[in-house]
Amino acid sequence: MMAQPAELGAVLAQARADLTRTDVSREQLHRHLARLVPAVENLLAHAEDLTDLLDQARTCPVTGLPTRAAWTALADARLKAGPAAAVVFADLDAFKPINDRFGHHAGDAVLAAVGQRLRAWCASDGHAGRLAGDEFVAVVTATPHLPRRIERLEAALASPIDYEGVSLTVGASIGVARQDMLGTTDLSALLGAADAAMYQAKKRGRRGR
């Protein structure tokens, strides 16, 4: 059983006091060690468990991508480190009908495939993440070739996904905010601009349909 903090604190305090004494016996010190070593071992094991839980909390179990908090930390560091980056916001189209018709397992299969494709798309120079639901984000280098690259991402996300012999297809409305155009390293501002651009793209798509 793991020692409680108060109990362990009392043992440490007694050991610390005894170590300052010149008349302490080896037997007394041995008794302190016999109590301290198991307690420290338990604390280390508990710390490892907490680290594992933190890693799980920072990773989406469906897509394997960083969650909002984890991606935000990665993106913020990337924006400050340079070179100039772009924030990409992608919201899936026609995802709800898949959940409604085929069930949440099919929806999870779609989300997992989208996560893999987005991760592969930005693996060379950026980080992908899942914000929530069917909203995905990425931060990549803002090169002159970014528009063409976004077209490739749209095509990749729209490719059919096989689920138990059924071909499932979603699209994605994508918005982009370039750091070099907005002149800021503030992630919230860039994410807000990318979200607004995504919303405009989604409205254009609805008019087209």
N, C-alpha and C positions, 0 to 999 in steps of 0.2 A: 504493500500500500504506500502511495506517495505521501511523504511528510507534508503537513500543512505549513504554509508560510510562517505562521507564528511559532510553530514548533521548531522548524528549521532555523529561524532567527534566534531562538533561545539557545539552540545547540551551538550556533556560530558565535554568539556572544560569550558563552561559557568557554569555548575553545580559545577565543581571542584573549579573554582574561587570563586563562591558564598559561598561555604562551608568554605572557609578560612576567610570569612568576619565575623565580630562580629555583624554587623548591618543588616544582611540579614533577611528578614521577612519570616514568615511561608508561606505567600501567594506565595512568589517567589519560595521557595523550593517546594511547592505543584505544581506550574506550571512546574518546571523541571521534577518532578516525573511523572506528567501527560503526558509529552512528552517521557520520557525515558522508562517507563514500556511497552507501546505498541511496541516500537522499539526493546527492548530486547526480548519480546515474539516472534516477527517476526523473529529475528535472531536465536532463539532457534529452531523454527519450520524449518527454512531454514537449520540449521545444521543437524536436523533429516533427512530431505530429502536428503542431501548430503551423510549422513551415509548409507541410504538405497540404493542410487545409487552406492556407493562404494562396498557395499555387493553384489549387482547384478553384478558389473563388475568383482568381484573376484570369481564368481560362474558361471559355464557353464550352460546356460539355458536349454540345451538339456539333459545333463547327470546328472546335479546336483553336479558334482564334482568341486573341486577348479580349477581355470584356471592356466595357467603357472605361473603367478606372485604369486598367492596365494599358490600354491603347492610348489613353490621354497622356500618361506619363511618357510613353515611347514617342508619341507625336510631338509633345512639347519639347523634349530633348532634341529631336530631329530639327525642329524649326529654329531652335537657338544655335545649333551646331553648324547649319549650312551644309551644302549650298542651298540656294533658294528652292523652296518646296511648294507643293500644291496639296491641298486637302480635297479629297474626292469623297462625295457622299452618294451612296447608291441605295435606292429604295425599290424593292421588288414590285413588279406589276403582275397582276393575276395570281398572286400567291394564295389569297384567302379561298378562292374556289377550289384549289387543290386540297387544302385542309378540309373544306366542307364535303367534297365529293369522295376523297380517298382516305381521309383520316389524318390524324396528327403524325403517325409514323411516316406517311408519305411526305408530309410537310417537313419533318425533320430530315428526311433524305434529301429533299431539295435544298434546305438550308446548309446541310453538310457539303453538298456538291458546290453550292455557291461559295462557301467558305474556302474550299480547296482551290477553286478557280481564281478567286480574288487573291489568295495567298501566293499562288504561282505567278499571277500577273505582276505583283509588286515585289517579288522576292529579291530582285537584284538591287533595289535601291530604296526600299521603303518598308512600311508596316501596315498590315491590314487588321481590322478589328470588327467586332459586332457590337453595335450600340444597344439594340433591343429589338425584339420582334423580327421583322424582315428588313431592318435598317443596318447597312454596312458602311464602313468608312475605310479610308486608306490615306496614307501620306507618302508622296513620292516626289522625285526631283522634277522641278518645273522646267522642262526642256522645251525647245521649239516644236518638238515632235509629239508633245503631249496630246493634242487633239486627235491625231491618228491613233495614238495609243489608247485613248478613251474609246474610240470606235472598235478597237480589237477587244476591249473589255466588254463592251455592250454585246458583241457577237459571241464572246465566250459565255457570258451569263445567260444568253438566250438559247444556247445549244441544248437539245433535248437531254433529259435525265432519265435513265432507265430505273424503274422501280417495280420489282416483281413482275417483269414482263410488260409493264405499261410505260409508255413514253410520256413523261411529264415536261411541260415547257412553261417557263416564266420569262418575263422580260425584266428590264431594270431601267428606272429613270435615274439619270446620273447628273449631279451638279458638281462643278469644280470651282475652287477659289485658289488663285495663285498668290503666293506670298510676294513675289516681285511686283505684281500689279497693285495689290492693296497696300504694300509698304508697311507690313506689320509682322511681328513674330507672335502676336496674341492668338492662341489657338481658338479661343472662344469666338473671336471675330471672324476668323477664317472658316470655322465650322458653321457659324451662322450664315455666312455668305454662300457657302457650298450648299447648305440646306435650302436657302432661298432659290438658288439656281436649279437645284433638283426639283423643287416644287414647280417652277416654271416649265421645266422639261416634262414633268408629269401632266401638266395642264395641256401642253402642246400634243402630247400623246393621246390624251382623251379626246381632243378635238379631232385628231386624225382618225381615231376609231369611230 
